[in-house]
């Protein structure tokens, strides 16, 4: 499972000083999102980062601000990210500055991100936003030695489309929600988030790898699977839930 990254890829961006402009961006605050709301069309995230130029030189009109965004569960397992492999430190073009940002000045990095996922249940997530500045030979990239303050992480609530309140009884493991677990007669299983326009399929296997349950929900249906376990023997079962490119797994314990 992909985890939050701990370093930034800078191989393609020179760390050599040209004796010209040097900036040091700091993300002072994540103004938004303070929550996420699911709809049938997915989830809109309005990313707003308050960024401070702590370097000795100015950012200028035409300089490029690169960014990344990672949305993860509280175990820091990635749910979605921009760009792909952002957890490895990759960034992508965010905006071209339309005004100068003087040394000691602050600006807001604003980006509307359409996430093609909707939460099946309401749960807490971590959002990480990261920014860097670089695009010209006369603007020195900040380098990996000083990038810890280029990012900010915030814990927020991701609401499902029915706006259910947060439940402390729901445990999300590897993107799969199983409750109750252990189960006696019935259990409910779902992905924490499903892809818009994609079917969702649940498969359950016994300890020998035999498929004992399979069901598919129609595209865009975020309803959980309700599984009758009365015919299951006591033991541990493997769960696999897939939706589009997502394939998640977990375990179910049956105890009658």
N, C-alpha and C positions, 0 to 999 in steps of 0.2 A: 504494500500500500504506500502511495506517495505521501511524503511528509513535508512539512514546511522546510524551505531551504535555509542553510546556515551560511552560505557564502554567495557572492555575486560574480557572474561570469563577466570578465573584463578583457578576455583575450582579443576580441575584435575592436576594442576601444583602448587607445594608447594611454598609458599612465606616464609617459615621458613629458616632462615640463618643457614648454617651448619658450619659457621666459616671458610669457604674455599673461593671459587672464587665468586666474585660478578661483574657483567657487567651491563652496562647501554647503550643500543643501541639507537642511534639517527638517524633518516632518515634526512639527510642533504638536499637531492634533489631527485626529480623524473627526471632522465635523459631522460627516455622514458617510455611510448609513448608520443610523442608530437602531434600525430594525429592518427586516425584509418582509414583504407581503407577497404571497403567491397568488397568481391568477391562472385561468385556463391557458393563457398565452405564455406563461412562464413567470419570471421574477425580474423586476427592474431594480437595479442597484444604482443609486446616485452617489458616486464616490466623490467626496469633497475633502481634500487634504490641505491643511494649513501649512505652508512651506516657507521656511526662513532661509535667506541667503546669508550664511555665517562666514562666507569667504571674504578675502580682501578685495575682490574685484566684482564688477557688475556682470549680471546676465544681460544680454542685449537682444533687441528685436531680431528674430530669425533663429535664435538658439533653440535647440530641440530638447524637450523634456521627455525622457523615457520613463516608463512605469511598468509595474506588474501588480496584479491583484490575485490573492489566493483566498478561497473560501474553504474552510475546513471544519470538521467536527471538533469537539473538545479534546479528543485524543490526537489532534493535529493531523488527522487523515484527510487528504485533499478531496473535496467534493467537486470543485471546479476551479479553474485558474486561467488567467490571461497574462502572457501568452501560454501556449502549451509548454510544459516543462518549466514553468515559472518557479516550481519548488527546487529546481536545480540552479536557480539564480538568473534565468534569462529574463530580459525586459523587452518591451516593444515601444514604438513611437506613441507618445501620448498627445503632445501638442507642440505647435511651433509658437514661440512667444510673440505676442503682438505688441508688447511694451517692454521697456527696460525694467529690470529688477535690480535696484542698486544694492550694494553691500549693506547689510543691516536691514534690508527691506523684506517684506512678507508678501506672498501671493497665494492664491488658492488654485490648486490643481483640481479641475472639475471634469468628470467623465461619467456619462450615462452608459451603463453596462447592461445589456439585455441577456439575462441568464435563461437558457432554454431548459430550465428545471423548475418544478414546483414541489414544495415540501408536502409530504403526505401527512405528517404530524407536525405540531409546533415544537421546535427544539432550539437549543442554543448552539451557536456557531462562532468560530473565530474568523474575523476578516483581517487580512494583512494588505496594506497598501504601501508601495515602495516607489520612490522617484529618484531619477538621476538627471544630470544635465551634460550633454555632449553633442556636438555635431560638426565642429570646425577645428582645424589645426591650431587655432589660437585660443581654444578653450580646453584646458587640461581636464581630462576625466578625473573624478575624485579618487578613484582607486579603492582597492579592497581594504586598505588599512583604516579607513575612516567612514565606512558605510553603515555602521550600526545604527546611526541616527537618521538614516535615509528612509526608514520604514516605521510604521506604526501598526500595532495590533489592537483590535477592539473586539470584545465579546458582546454579541447582540443576539436577539431572538429572531428566528425565521418562522413566520407564521404560515400555516397552511391556508388554503383559499377560503376555508370556513372560519378563519380567525380564532381557532381554538386556543384557550389559554395554555401556558406552559405547564407540562405535567412532569413532576419529579419522579414518577414511577416508570417512565419510559426510558429504557437504556438503549443507546445507539452504539452498536458494535460493527465496525467496518462498514458503516452506511446502512446496516440492516437493523430494523426494529423488531424484536420478538418479545411478546408479553402475553400471558405469564410464561416464565421460563425458569424452572421446570414447569411442564404442563401435565395435567392429569386427563382432562376430557377435551379441552379445546385450547387453541392458542391463536394469536393474531400476529401475522408477519407482513412486513412491508419494507420497501426501501425508504430511507429518510427523505429522498427526493427522486422523482421520476422525470424522464426526459419528455418534453412536449412533443406530441405526435408519434410517439413510439409505444408499442405494446410492452407490457410488463409480464414476465413469466416467472413463476415460482416452481422450483423443483426441490424435493426432499429425498435424501438417500439414507439408507441404513448403514450400519458400520461395515457391511460387506460391499457397499457400492451399488446396491440394488435400489432403483428408483421406486419409491413407495407413494409419491404424490407428485402431481404436476397440474398446474392451472395457469391460464393466461388471461390477463385483463386487457380490454380494448385500449387502443391508443388514447393517451391523455387521461385515462382513468386513474385517479390517485387513491382509490379505495384500497384498504388493506385486505390481505387474504385471511380468511377465517378457516382454520384447519381443524377438523375433528380428529382428535388423536386417540379416541377410545379403542380403535382397532390396532393401534401401534403397540408393539411390545415395549416394555421398559428398556431404556438404554439411551445412547447418544446418537443423534441424527445430524447429518450435514445438510445445511440449507444453502441453496444457490438462487439468487434473485437477479434477473437481468432486465434492463430497460435500455434499448438502443445500444450505445457503446459501453454502458455501465454493466459490469458483472461483479456482484458482491456475494460474499459467503459468510456464514455464521454457523453456530451450533444450536441444536435444540435438544433438551433433555426431557424425556417422558418418564414420569413416575406416577403410576396409578395408585 
